[in-house]
């Protein structure tokens, strides 16, 4: 695989590379498109899409006009997707054309629908050999964005994505927060620099689905501050290693099952790729078996860190690779701004060593 020059910057997906300036221009024009289709501060823009640059465009455009970007798990059954669209009262639905077509008449009648063509790298990743279905009557995202003027509306408080969590009983529930104050935003930015390792100069990659909370937050911040942000349409272990080498990736957000799949590759395959550029690998979302994490640290060095949190609470603990090697199995200490309590069935705080329910709060969230 041919390595990309170290000076390459912007956003990449497959063979597409977009400069930061061109991406920002598309976000601004996309904000005009969403506003023209009825999106307003406090309303919802649902996104039914696989990993795609258009996903980031629509999300950041919604934030630009004060609307809530609502990423929807496209793996859901159509009825489950329809529930989320109704529950968030979606004003606009932006989605890959074939996914919208599969929803049939389940999209709320009041919602305006915009279709995104499935890009080549996504088609290839999912083995889509047949022409992608189209959403009948829905205008095309790229055509609308290209024809729109840059957004000229007044500045509004910036929202956060409204993520639906299924870690609950009954239907998924949307986590919706008021726009943070400038002070809260400053605290959030500092915490996310610590948790995600995202700051100017890094070359970041997102191998996980953008409808999940952590990859979504990582990608949206990365699109703004990283020198390079690479989207993978889906996780493939060898392709992932190849992308690290090709783009000289420094910063990645992962989950333990990705480690498992990487370690299952033959040693000769793993040795084929240069991953020495990695400086900061954060993982979360599920417990990581100690033998798996130790194997990854042995392979990549002490760059594999971990946080513990939830969609509702954000990242509330952090542990570095060095600290984990001293305390295997730990998820670390409370992150800046986090309050954590372990309570018993009677609601009283328990002493160290007792088993109870974890209660947490992040002060930066409204």
C-alpha positions in Angstrom: 0.0 0.0 0.0 1.3 3.4 -0.9 1.9 5.7 2.1 0.2 9.1 2.0 2.7 12.0 2.3 3.1 13.1 6.0 2.0 16.6 4.9 -1.5 15.4 3.8 -4.2 17.0 5.9 -7.9 17.4 6.0 -10.5 14.6 6.0 -10.2 11.3 4.3 -12.5 8.4 3.5 -11.5 5.7 1.0 -9.7 7.5 -1.8 -11.5 10.8 -1.1 -9.4 13.5 0.6 -11.0 16.9 1.4 -9.1 19.8 2.7 -10.1 21.5 5.9 -11.2 24.6 4.0 -13.3 22.7 1.5 -14.9 20.7 4.3 -15.7 23.8 6.3 -17.2 25.4 3.1 -19.5 22.3 2.7 -20.6 22.4 6.3 -21.5 26.1 5.9 -23.5 25.4 2.8 -25.1 22.3 4.4 -26.3 24.5 7.3 -28.1 26.6 4.7 -29.6 23.5 3.2 -30.9 22.2 6.6 -32.3 25.6 7.5 -34.1 25.8 4.1 -35.6 22.4 4.9 -37.0 23.6 8.2 -34.3 22.9 10.7 -34.2 25.4 13.5 -32.6 25.8 17.0 -33.8 23.1 19.3 -35.2 20.9 16.5 -33.8 17.5 15.4 -32.0 16.5 12.3 -31.9 12.7 12.1 -28.9 11.0 10.4 -29.4 7.5 9.0 -26.0 6.8 7.5 -23.0 4.6 7.6 -19.6 6.2 8.2 -19.3 8.8 5.5 -18.0 12.4 5.2 -21.6 13.5 4.6 -22.4 12.2 8.1 -20.0 14.7 9.6 -21.2 17.5 7.3 -24.8 17.0 8.3 -23.9 16.8 12.0 -21.8 19.9 12.1 -24.2 21.8 9.9 -27.0 21.0 12.4 -24.9 22.2 15.2 -24.1 25.4 13.3 -27.8 26.4 13.2 -28.5 25.2 16.8 -30.4 22.0 15.8 -29.7 18.6 17.3 -28.0 16.0 15.1 -29.5 12.7 16.0 -27.4 9.8 14.7 -29.5 6.6 14.2 -28.2 3.1 14.4 -28.8 2.0 10.9 -28.6 -1.7 12.0 -31.9 -1.3 13.7 -35.0 -2.9 12.3 -37.0 -0.4 10.2 -39.6 -0.1 12.9 -37.0 0.7 15.5 -35.5 3.4 13.2 -39.0 4.7 12.7 -39.5 4.9 16.5 -36.4 7.0 16.9 -37.5 9.3 14.1 -40.8 9.8 15.8 -39.4 10.1 19.3 -36.9 12.8 18.4 -39.6 14.6 16.3 -37.2 14.7 13.3 -37.7 17.9 11.2 -35.1 16.7 8.6 -33.9 13.1 7.9 -30.6 12.8 6.0 -29.6 9.3 5.1 -27.9 7.0 2.6 -30.4 6.5 -0.2 -30.7 2.7 0.2 -31.3 2.9 3.9 -34.0 5.5 3.4 -35.6 3.3 0.7 -35.7 0.4 3.1 -37.7 2.5 5.5 -40.5 2.7 3.0 -43.4 4.8 4.4 -42.1 4.7 8.0 -40.5 8.1 7.9 -42.9 10.7 9.6 -44.8 12.6 7.0 -43.8 16.0 8.5 -40.1 15.3 8.1 -38.2 16.6 5.1 -36.0 13.8 3.6 -32.6 14.3 1.9 -30.8 11.3 0.3 -27.0 10.8 0.2 -25.5 8.6 -2.5 -23.5 5.7 -1.1 -19.8 6.4 -1.8 -17.6 3.8 -3.4 -15.6 2.9 -0.2 -18.8 2.2 1.7 -20.2 0.1 -1.2 -17.0 -1.9 -1.3 -16.8 -2.4 2.5 -20.3 -3.8 2.7 -20.1 -5.9 -0.5 -22.8 -3.8 -2.3 -22.4 -5.2 -5.8 -25.9 -4.2 -6.9 -26.7 -0.5 -7.6 -27.8 1.1 -4.4 -31.5 1.7 -4.1 -32.8 5.3 -4.3 -35.1 7.1 -2.0 -38.0 8.0 -4.3 -38.7 11.8 -4.5 -35.9 12.7 -2.1 -33.5 15.5 -3.3 -29.8 14.7 -3.5 -27.5 15.9 -0.6 -24.5 16.7 -2.8 -26.5 18.6 -5.3 -28.3 20.7 -2.7 -25.0 21.5 -0.9 -23.2 22.4 -4.1 -26.0 24.8 -5.1 -26.4 26.4 -1.6 -24.8 29.6 -0.4 -22.6 29.6 2.7 -24.7 30.0 5.9 -25.2 33.6 6.9 -27.6 33.2 9.8 -26.9 34.7 13.2 -24.6 32.8 15.6 -26.5 30.5 18.0 -25.4 28.4 21.0 -23.8 25.2 19.7 -25.6 21.9 20.5 -24.2 18.4 21.1 -25.3 15.3 19.3 -28.5 13.7 20.7 -27.4 10.0 21.0 -30.0 7.3 21.6 -28.8 4.7 24.1 -30.2 1.2 24.3 -28.5 0.4 27.6 -31.9 0.7 29.2 -35.2 -1.1 29.5 -37.9 -0.6 26.8 -37.3 1.7 23.8 -34.0 3.5 23.3 -33.9 6.9 25.0 -32.4 10.0 23.5 -29.8 11.9 25.6 -30.5 15.5 24.9 -28.6 18.4 26.6 -29.0 22.1 26.5 -26.2 23.9 24.7 -23.2 24.3 27.1 -22.3 27.7 28.4 -18.9 29.1 27.3 -17.5 28.0 30.7 -18.9 24.5 30.3 -17.7 24.2 26.7 -14.2 25.2 27.9 -14.3 22.4 30.4 -15.6 19.9 27.9 -12.9 20.8 25.4 -10.2 20.3 28.0 -11.6 17.0 29.1 -12.0 15.8 25.6 -8.4 16.7 24.8 -7.4 14.5 27.8 -9.8 11.6 26.9 -9.5 11.6 23.1 -6.0 12.9 22.7 -7.3 15.3 20.0 -5.4 18.5 19.5 -3.8 20.4 16.6 -1.1 18.3 15.0 -2.6 14.8 15.5 -3.5 12.4 12.7 -6.7 10.7 13.9 -8.7 7.8 12.7 -12.3 6.6 13.5 -12.8 2.8 12.9 -16.1 2.6 14.9 -19.6 3.5 13.8 -20.5 7.2 14.1 -23.9 6.5 15.5 -22.2 5.5 18.8 -21.6 8.2 21.4 -17.8 7.9 21.7 -16.9 7.7 18.0 -19.4 10.4 17.3 -17.8 12.8 19.8 -14.3 11.8 18.7 -15.0 12.4 15.0 -16.8 15.7 15.4 -14.0 17.1 17.5 -11.4 15.5 15.2 -12.9 17.1 12.2 -12.4 20.5 13.8 -9.0 20.2 15.4 -7.0 17.3 14.0 -4.6 17.9 11.1 -6.0 14.7 9.5 -9.2 12.7 10.3 -9.6 9.4 8.5 -13.0 7.6 8.5 -13.1 3.8 8.0 -16.4 2.7 6.5 -16.3 -0.4 8.7 -13.6 -2.1 10.8 -11.4 -4.7 9.1 -8.3 -5.7 11.0 -5.8 -5.7 8.2 -7.3 -2.7 6.4 -7.0 -0.8 9.8 -3.3 -1.6 10.1 -2.8 -0.6 6.5 -4.5 2.8 7.1 -2.3 3.5 10.2 0.8 2.9 8.0 -0.6 4.8 5.0 -1.6 7.9 6.9 0.9 7.8 9.7 -2.0 7.8 12.2 -1.1 9.0 15.7 -4.5 8.9 17.5 -7.3 6.3 17.5 -10.5 5.5 19.5 -11.2 1.8 19.7 -13.2 -0.9 21.5 -11.8 -4.2 22.9 -13.3 -6.4 20.2 -11.1 -4.6 17.7 -8.1 -5.6 19.7 -9.3 -9.2 19.7 -9.6 -9.2 15.9 -6.2 -7.6 15.4 -4.6 -10.2 17.7 -6.2 -13.0 15.7 -4.3 -11.9 12.6 -1.3 -14.2 11.8 1.9 -12.8 13.2 3.3 -12.4 9.6 0.4 -10.2 8.7 0.7 -8.0 11.8 4.5 -7.6 11.2 3.8 -6.4 7.7 2.5 -3.0 8.8 4.4 -0.2 10.4 2.3 1.2 13.3 5.2 3.1 15.0 3.4 6.4 14.4 0.8 5.6 17.1 1.0 7.9 20.1 -2.4 7.7 21.7 -4.9 4.9 21.5 -8.0 5.2 23.7 -10.5 2.4 24.3 -13.8 2.1 26.0 -17.4 0.8 25.7 -16.8 -2.7 27.1 -14.5 -4.5 29.6 -11.2 -5.5 28.1 -9.7 -8.9 29.2 -6.4 -8.2 30.9 -4.5 -10.7 28.6 -5.8 -8.9 25.5 -4.9 -5.4 26.8 -1.4 -6.6 27.9 -0.8 -8.1 24.4 -1.8 -4.9 22.8 0.6 -2.9 25.0 3.4 -5.4 24.3 2.7 -4.8 20.6 2.1 -1.1 20.4 3.9 0.1 23.5 2.4 2.1 26.5 0.1 4.1 24.3 -3.1 2.1 25.0 -5.3 4.0 27.5 -8.8 3.5 28.7 -11.8 5.4 29.9 -15.1 4.4 31.6 -18.3 6.2 31.1 -21.8 6.2 29.6 -23.7 8.1 26.9 -25.6 10.0 29.7 -22.6 10.8 31.7 -19.6 11.0 29.3 -16.2 9.8 30.3 -15.9 9.7 34.1 -12.7 7.7 34.7 -9.4 7.6 32.8 -6.4 5.3 33.2 -3.1 5.4 31.3 -1.3 2.4 30.0 1.4 2.9 32.6 -1.1 3.0 35.5 -3.0 0.0 34.1 0.2 -2.1 34.1 0.5 -1.3 37.8 -3.2 -2.0 38.4 -4.4 -4.5 35.7 -8.2 -4.5 35.4 -8.7 -1.0 36.8 -10.5 1.7 34.8 -8.6 4.4 36.7 -9.5 7.4 38.7 -12.2 10.1 38.3 -11.7 12.3 35.3 -11.5 16.1 35.7 -15.0 17.4 36.4 -16.4 13.9 37.2 -18.1 12.9 40.5 -18.4 9.2 41.1 -20.3 7.4 44.0 -20.9 3.8 44.7 -24.2 3.4 46.5 -25.9 0.5 48.2 -29.5 -0.6 47.9 -30.5 1.9 50.6 -29.0 4.8 48.6 -26.1 5.3 51.0 -22.5 5.6 49.8 -20.5 2.4 50.3 -16.9 2.2 51.6 -14.0 1.1 49.3 -14.2 -2.6 48.5 -18.0 -3.0 48.7 -20.1 -3.8 45.7 -22.9 -1.4 44.7 -24.3 0.7 41.9 -22.2 3.3 40.1 -23.6 6.8 40.1 -21.7 9.4 38.1 -21.9 13.0 36.9 -19.8 15.2 34.7 -20.0 18.9 35.8 -19.3 20.2 32.3 -22.7 18.8 31.0 -25.7 21.1 31.2 
